[in-house]
Amino acid sequence: MRYIYLFIFSFSILSAGGLLDVDWSSVSTKSGQQKASAPYPKVLTDGIKDVHLPIYLSRQFTYEKNMIVVADKDFYTISVELKDAVVTFQGDRTFQESVSPKNSEFQKIAKSSAPVEYNLAEGIMSATFNRHGVNYMINIECEEPKKDKRCKETSLISSLYNSLTMVGGRP
């Protein structure tokens, strides 16, 4: 319900789209970045080399060589195929419209938001969160979402969220 209020409220104080400001000062203390134990796969390093936001990936996939990386300076999507499912990790600092974070009504709504929100929509399990002023999402899409517990329960997606590590990005 709070999203409906946020949506309605935002129409009264919208500004033009653009880029979210990355709070790089919070990256070193809260990022979860770990020193790589071996070089990351070329597909990852080549794909994210020009991205201007912190890049998060679950530790279990940091050395996956068969990932697909689509990125530019302001967003990234990293996809990994699982058996009968696909998991994607996304970060995006672009927006079409925004509400000033200094607005008192927005602050009330945002304060009550959980650090991560888990949602199931159209058979896709999602985790959405904001770090360093950037919007992030993890999705799990299953071939048979009504039968596959990975797309019915939050256990896998919450473990992916809890195992996120920063693998790149730059100001």
N, C-alpha and C positions, 0 to 999 in steps of 0.2 A: 504494500500500500504506500510505503514511503516513496517508492519510485514514481508512483502516479503523482504525488504531491510535488516531488522534485521536478518532474516533467512539466506539470502545469505552472509551477512557480517560475521555472527557468524561462518561459516565454515572455515574462514581464521584464526580464533584465538581461536579455541575450546580447552578446557582442559577436562580431564577425569571427570567422574561423581563422586558424593559424596553427602555430606550434606551441605545445605545452613546454614550459620551462623545466628543464631537468635540474633537480637539486643535487648537483655533483658533490656538495659538501657532506651529504648523508650517505653517499655510496661507500666510502671506505669503512665506516663504522657499522653499517647495517646491511651490507650487500650479501654477505655470506660467500664472498669470493674466496676461493682457495687456490693455492698454487697448483698448477697442473702437474700431475705425476709423470706425464708423458705429453708430447705434442698432440694437440687436438687434431682430428682428421682434417685433411686439406679441404674437403667440401665445407666444413664449418668455418675454418679460418678464412678461406677465400670468400665465402658468402657473407660474412659479417664484418669484413675489414673496414668498411666505410660507414658503419652504423653509428649514429650520434646519440645513443641512449644506452643505458646498461642492458646487457643481454643475459637473460636467465634461461637455464636449461636444467632439467632434473639430472642429478649426478649419474643416474643409471644410463643416461643416453649421451653423456659428454664425449665418449669415444666411439659412438656408433658411426660406422662408415657409410651406411646406406640411407642416411637422412637426406631430406630435400630442404634446401635453404632458399628462401625468396626474401630479398631485403633491398632497401635503399637507405639513405641516410636517416630517415625518420621513422622507419618501422622494420620489423622482421617477422617472419613466420618460419619455424623449423618444424618439419613433419617427420615422423618416424612411424613406419609400418610395424604393427604388432600382428599376432595371429588373429585374423578376422576383425581387426580394428586399426584405426589410425589415431595417433596422439599428436597434437600440435601445440606448440609453445609460441605465443605471439606477444609482441610489445609494439606500442604505437604512441607516438607523441603528437600526432596530428588531431585536429578537431575541426568540426564545422561550425559549431556554436558553443558558447561557454557562459557560465555564470561566474561572476567574480568570487574567488574564494574568501574575500573579505566581507561579503554580504552576510549579515547576521542570520537571516533565515536559512541560507545555504549552510552556514556553519552548524546550525542546530540539526539539520537533516544529516549532514556528513558525519557529525559527531556520533550519531546513533548507528552508523554503518559498521558492519563487522569488517575486520581486516581482510577477510577473503569471503566471497559469497559463492556458494555452490548452487548450481541450477541445472535442471533437466528440462530441455526443450527440444521437441521434435526428434527425440531419441539420442540427442547429443548431451553428454554430461560436461558441464563447464565449471571452471573456477575463474572468477574475475577478481582482480585486486589492483591496487595502485601502490607503486613504490617510487620514491624519488620524484614524484610529480608526473609519472608516466603510467599509462593504462596497460595492464597485462591481462592475458587470458591463457588458460590451458583448456583444451578441448579433447574429449575422447569420443570418437565416432565409431560405432560398432556396426558390423554387417547385419546382426540381428539384435537390435537394441532392446526389444521386449523380452528376450531370453538371456542376454548377456549381462551378468551382474556388474561388469565394468561400466555399463551405461545405465544401470538402474540404482546403483549404490555409490556412495561417495568414498569408499575405502581406497580405491586405486588413485583417484584424482587427488584426494587429500594427501596420500603418501608422495605423489609427484610434487605437489605444492610444498610439502615439508622438506623435500630433498632438493629444492632449487639451489643452484649455485650460479654465480655470475661468471660467464665464460668470455666476456668481451664487452666492447662498446667504448666510445671515447667522446669527449666534449666536442 
